[in-house]
Amino acid sequence: MVHDQMVNRFTLSELCAEIGEALDSSLAPTYWVQAEISSLMERGGHMYLDLVDGPSAGGQGAKMRATLWAGTKEMLCGYFQSETGMPLQKGMAVLVQGEVHFHPVYGLSLSIIGIDPTFTIGDIARLKQQTIAQLEKDGLLEAQQLLPLPTLIRKIAVISSPSAAGYEDFKHQLEHSPYRFETTLFGATMQGDGAPKSIIAALEEISVSVSGLSAKPVFDCVVLIRGGGATSDLSCFDNYELCAVCAQFELPILTGIGHTRDVSVLDLVAHEALKTPTAVAEWLIHRMDIQATRIADLLVRLGRTADRQIMVRRHRVELLEQRLAACNPEAFYRRGYSLLTKDGKVVRSVAELVPGDRITTHLGDGSVESIVKG
């Protein structure tokens, strides 16, 4: 028994070497592996990743270290970003080609020598479509469209990073317009994993101020803007919770999250989706231009209507003056007529007179006293 134990005894290094040889002889040269990046770090020109089974893998889940060595990292990462528009990042589903290695100290690991960007693009599109489908199922995809936009949008709640260049561009555009806009900033993180919760917190802060209003609304709308940044940062705007909160918000939401290549789910949910912060400002100014033009047109129409009213009334006055003039005794006398009175009263019939009555005949240039003889 002791002899058998002595024969099968290995040092740890010898056992690791045995394992390594066994793996080398039984494994294929490379494998295509589908996984999710749970962590990622760059050091000394290399990229170190932890790969785990994604939600679609099923089973108990697995975890393995992976390495992109400096020699291939620049080429593969550049290729991946040019195809997907985003760098490799935590939480991303990937399909990588790798060589399996066993190290006496670090254990099993995967040296990545290839990557399929179409798999990641498909996974992002799949998750995005799932979010859209869920919003549609919940009746939230077009909920913002049911909110009326105020005729004049002047009081604006802005959700943005305070230091973002896009926010400064937005303010500059409004401040140099002919209209007086009032903006209030609610600071939030506008990229990365923490963005959805940060934006939701800003919306809740706005909601508190809105619910405390009296008769006059505090804000006419919410503008959600983000200037510049990588396209990869747009994934946070496909977050279901964020989109659902925005869809059900009590004020119209306008987005300008700084991209032209793609449309986020939040853009689909928003009342109005513009490409950039500057485009949002231009939209607001143009809307005011439209209202200003309408007001100017109304003033012109009002002036014309007032002129017509005055002309009609003036014509009526002239007709009344003509009628009054026609009734003027002076005009009556000028046409050769005269007026007969007795005791200051108009005589309308000879039956009102008897011989001996004193009467007065009124003419245009005076009056004549007479006595009735018969």
C-alpha positions in Angstrom: 0.0 0.0 0.0 2.8 2.4 0.9 4.8 1.3 -2.1 1.8 2.1 -4.4 1.5 5.6 -2.9 5.2 6.2 -3.5 4.9 5.1 -7.1 1.9 7.5 -7.8 3.4 10.4 -5.9 3.9 13.7 -7.8 5.2 17.1 -6.9 2.6 19.8 -7.7 4.7 21.0 -10.6 4.8 17.5 -12.0 1.1 17.1 -11.7 0.5 20.4 -13.4 2.9 19.4 -16.2 0.9 16.1 -16.5 -2.3 18.0 -16.8 -0.8 20.3 -19.3 0.5 17.5 -21.5 -2.9 15.7 -21.3 -4.8 18.8 -22.4 -2.3 19.6 -25.2 -2.7 16.0 -26.6 -6.5 15.9 -26.3 -7.8 19.4 -27.1 -8.2 20.9 -30.5 -5.8 23.7 -31.5 -8.5 26.4 -31.2 -12.1 26.8 -30.2 -14.8 29.3 -30.9 -16.3 30.3 -27.6 -19.6 32.1 -26.9 -19.5 34.0 -23.6 -20.2 37.3 -21.8 -17.4 39.7 -20.6 -17.9 40.0 -16.9 -14.8 42.1 -16.3 -12.1 43.7 -18.4 -8.7 45.3 -17.7 -5.8 46.6 -19.7 -2.3 46.4 -18.4 1.1 46.5 -20.0 -0.4 46.6 -23.5 -2.3 43.4 -22.9 -6.1 43.0 -22.2 -7.2 40.7 -19.4 -10.8 39.5 -19.4 -13.1 37.3 -17.4 -15.5 35.3 -19.5 -18.7 33.8 -18.1 -21.7 32.1 -19.6 -24.3 34.6 -20.8 -28.1 34.3 -20.1 -28.7 32.3 -23.2 -26.1 29.6 -22.4 -28.2 27.8 -19.7 -26.7 25.2 -17.4 -24.8 26.0 -14.2 -22.6 28.7 -15.8 -18.9 28.7 -16.1 -16.0 31.3 -15.8 -12.6 31.4 -17.4 -9.8 34.0 -17.7 -9.0 35.2 -21.2 -6.1 37.3 -22.6 -5.7 39.4 -25.6 -1.9 39.7 -25.9 -0.5 43.0 -27.0 0.6 41.5 -30.4 -3.0 40.8 -31.4 -4.9 43.2 -29.2 -4.6 46.3 -31.3 -5.6 44.5 -34.5 -8.5 42.6 -33.1 -9.9 45.5 -31.0 -9.6 47.9 -33.9 -11.4 45.5 -36.2 -14.1 44.9 -33.7 -14.7 48.6 -33.1 -14.8 49.4 -36.8 -17.4 46.8 -37.4 -19.6 47.3 -34.3 -19.0 51.0 -33.6 -18.1 50.2 -30.0 -15.1 48.8 -28.1 -15.0 45.6 -26.1 -16.7 46.3 -22.8 -18.1 44.7 -19.7 -21.5 43.0 -20.1 -21.0 42.5 -23.8 -21.8 39.1 -25.4 -18.9 37.9 -27.7 -17.9 35.1 -29.9 -14.1 34.6 -29.7 -11.6 32.2 -31.1 -9.0 31.1 -28.6 -6.3 28.7 -27.7 -6.8 26.8 -24.4 -3.7 26.9 -22.1 -3.0 25.5 -18.6 -0.5 27.4 -16.5 0.8 25.9 -13.2 0.1 29.2 -11.4 -2.8 30.7 -13.2 -4.7 27.6 -14.2 -6.9 27.3 -17.3 -7.1 30.4 -19.6 -8.0 31.3 -23.1 -5.6 33.2 -25.4 -7.9 35.1 -27.8 -6.7 35.1 -31.4 -9.9 35.9 -33.2 -13.3 37.6 -32.7 -16.6 37.6 -34.6 -18.2 41.1 -34.4 -21.4 40.0 -36.2 -22.3 37.9 -33.2 -22.1 40.9 -30.9 -24.0 43.1 -33.3 -26.7 40.4 -33.5 -26.9 40.1 -29.7 -27.2 43.9 -29.2 -29.9 44.0 -31.8 -31.7 41.1 -30.2 -31.7 42.7 -26.8 -32.8 46.0 -28.3 -35.7 44.3 -30.0 -36.7 42.5 -26.8 -36.9 45.9 -25.0 -39.0 47.4 -27.8 -41.3 44.3 -27.8 -41.8 44.5 -24.1 -42.5 48.2 -24.2 -45.1 47.6 -27.0 -46.6 44.8 -25.0 -46.9 47.0 -21.9 -48.6 49.8 -24.0 -45.7 52.2 -23.4 -44.0 52.6 -26.8 -46.3 55.4 -27.9 -47.5 56.7 -24.5 -45.4 60.0 -24.8 -47.1 60.8 -28.1 -50.5 61.1 -26.3 -49.1 64.1 -24.2 -50.0 67.5 -25.7 -47.1 69.9 -26.3 -47.6 73.4 -25.0 -48.1 76.0 -27.7 -45.2 78.0 -26.3 -42.4 76.0 -24.8 -40.3 78.3 -22.6 -39.7 76.6 -19.2 -37.5 73.6 -19.8 -36.1 71.0 -17.4 -32.8 69.8 -18.8 -31.2 66.4 -17.9 -27.5 66.3 -18.8 -24.0 66.1 -17.4 -23.2 69.6 -16.1 -19.8 69.5 -17.7 -20.9 68.2 -21.1 -20.0 70.2 -24.2 -23.4 69.4 -25.6 -25.2 71.1 -22.7 -23.2 74.2 -23.2 -24.0 74.2 -27.0 -27.7 73.8 -26.1 -27.7 76.7 -23.7 -25.6 78.9 -26.1 -28.1 78.3 -28.9 -31.1 79.2 -26.8 -29.5 82.3 -25.2 -28.7 83.7 -28.6 -32.2 83.3 -29.9 -34.7 86.2 -30.0 -36.8 84.4 -27.4 -36.5 84.1 -23.6 -36.2 80.5 -22.6 -35.9 79.4 -18.9 -33.8 76.3 -18.3 -33.2 74.4 -15.1 -30.4 71.7 -15.1 -30.9 68.4 -13.4 -27.4 66.8 -13.4 -27.1 63.1 -14.3 -24.6 60.5 -15.6 -25.2 60.2 -19.3 -23.1 57.1 -20.2 -22.1 53.8 -18.8 -23.9 51.3 -16.6 -24.9 53.9 -14.0 -26.6 56.2 -16.5 -30.2 54.7 -16.4 -30.4 54.9 -12.6 -28.9 58.4 -12.6 -31.3 59.7 -15.3 -34.3 58.1 -13.5 -33.2 59.9 -10.3 -33.2 63.2 -12.2 -36.7 62.5 -13.6 -37.9 61.8 -10.0 -36.5 65.1 -8.9 -38.3 66.9 -11.7 -41.5 65.0 -10.9 -41.4 66.2 -7.3 -41.2 69.8 -8.4 -44.0 69.3 -10.9 -46.3 67.6 -8.3 -45.8 70.5 -5.9 -47.0 73.1 -8.4 -50.2 75.2 -7.9 -52.0 76.6 -10.9 -48.9 77.5 -13.1 -46.8 74.6 -14.5 -43.2 74.6 -13.4 -41.9 73.2 -16.7 -43.3 72.8 -20.2 -41.1 69.8 -21.1 -38.0 67.8 -20.3 -35.0 67.9 -22.6 -32.6 64.9 -22.2 -29.3 65.7 -23.9 -25.8 64.2 -24.2 -23.1 65.6 -26.4 -20.4 63.6 -28.1 -19.1 60.3 -26.7 -18.6 56.9 -28.2 -21.5 55.1 -30.0 -21.0 52.3 -27.5 -22.3 54.5 -24.7 -25.7 54.5 -26.4 -26.5 51.0 -25.0 -27.6 52.6 -21.7 -30.5 54.3 -23.6 -31.8 50.9 -24.6 -32.4 50.0 -20.9 -36.0 48.9 -20.4 -36.5 50.5 -16.9 -35.3 53.9 -18.1 -37.4 53.8 -21.3 -40.5 52.7 -19.3 -40.1 55.5 -16.8 -39.7 58.1 -19.6 -42.7 56.6 -21.5 -44.9 57.2 -18.4 -43.5 60.6 -17.4 -46.1 63.4 -17.0 -44.2 65.9 -19.2 -43.2 65.6 -22.9 -39.6 64.4 -23.2 -37.3 65.6 -26.0 -34.0 63.7 -26.7 -30.8 64.8 -28.2 -28.2 62.2 -27.2 -25.6 63.0 -29.8 -25.5 60.4 -32.4 -26.4 60.1 -36.1 -25.6 56.4 -36.8 -28.2 54.7 -34.7 -31.5 55.3 -33.0 -31.8 54.2 -29.3 -35.0 52.8 -27.8 -35.3 56.0 -25.7 -35.5 57.9 -29.0 -38.4 55.7 -30.0 -40.2 56.3 -26.7 -39.6 60.1 -26.5 -42.2 62.7 -27.6 -39.6 64.2 -30.0 -36.2 62.7 -30.9 -33.5 64.9 -32.3 -30.0 63.9 -33.2 -27.9 66.4 -31.1 -28.3 68.9 -28.3 -27.9 71.7 -30.8 -30.7 70.2 -33.0 -33.0 70.2 -29.9 -32.3 73.9 -29.4 -32.9 74.6 -33.0 -36.2 72.7 -32.9 -37.4 74.7 -29.9 -36.4 78.0 -31.5 -38.1 77.0 -34.8 -41.3 76.1 -32.9 -41.2 79.6 -31.3 -40.6 81.1 -34.8 -43.8 79.4 -36.0 -45.8 80.8 -33.1 -44.3 84.3 -33.6 -45.3 84.2 -37.2 -48.9 83.1 -36.3 -49.1 85.9 -33.7 -47.9 88.4 -36.4 -50.5 87.1 -38.8 -53.2 87.3 -36.2 -52.3 90.9 -35.5 -52.5 91.7 -39.3 -55.8 90.0 -39.5 -57.0 91.7 -36.4 -56.0 95.1 -37.9 -57.8 94.3 -41.1 -60.9 93.2 -39.3 -60.8 96.3 -37.1 -60.5 98.5 -40.3 -63.5 96.7 -41.8 -65.5 97.2 -38.6 -64.6 100.9 -38.6 -65.5 101.3 -42.3 -68.9 99.6 -41.8 -69.7 101.7 -38.7 -68.6 104.9 -40.5 -70.8 104.1 -43.4 -73.7 103.6 -41.0 -73.0 106.9 -39.4 -73.0 108.6 -42.8 -76.4 107.0 -43.6 -77.8 108.2 -40.3 -76.4 111.7 -40.9 -78.1 111.7 -44.4 -81.3 110.6 -42.8 -81.0 113.3 -40.1 -80.2 115.9 -42.7 -83.2 114.8 -44.7 -85.3 115.4 -41.6 -83.8 118.8 -40.8 -86.5 121.6 -41.1 -84.0 123.8 -42.9 -83.7 121.3 -45.8 -87.5 120.9 -45.7 -87.9 124.7 -46.1 -85.3 124.9 -48.9 -87.3 122.5 -51.0 -90.2 125.1 -50.9 -92.3 123.6 -48.1 -93.6 125.6 -45.1 -94.8 124.6 -41.6 -98.0 125.8 -40.1 -98.4 126.1 -36.3 -101.1 127.3 -33.9 -100.3 128.1 -30.3 -96.9 126.4 -30.9 -98.4 123.1 -32.2 -98.1 121.9 -35.7 -101.4 122.1 -37.7 -101.9 118.9 -39.7 -105.4 119.4 -40.9 -107.8 122.3 -41.8 -110.3 120.7 -39.5 -108.1 121.9 -36.6 -108.7 125.6 -37.6 -111.7 127.9 -37.2 -112.1 131.5 -38.4 -110.3 133.9 -36.2 -107.5 131.5 -35.2 -104.1 133.1 -35.1 -101.6 130.9 -37.0 -97.9 131.1 -37.9 -96.4 130.1 -41.2 -92.8 129.0 -41.0 -90.6 129.5 -44.0 -86.9 129.1 -44.7 -86.0 132.7 -44.1 -88.6 133.5 -41.4 -92.2 133.3 -40.3 -95.5 135.0 -41.1 -98.4 135.6 -38.6 -101.9 135.2 -40.1 -105.5 135.2 -38.9 -107.9 132.6 -40.4 -110.8 134.2 -42.1 -112.5 131.1 -43.4 
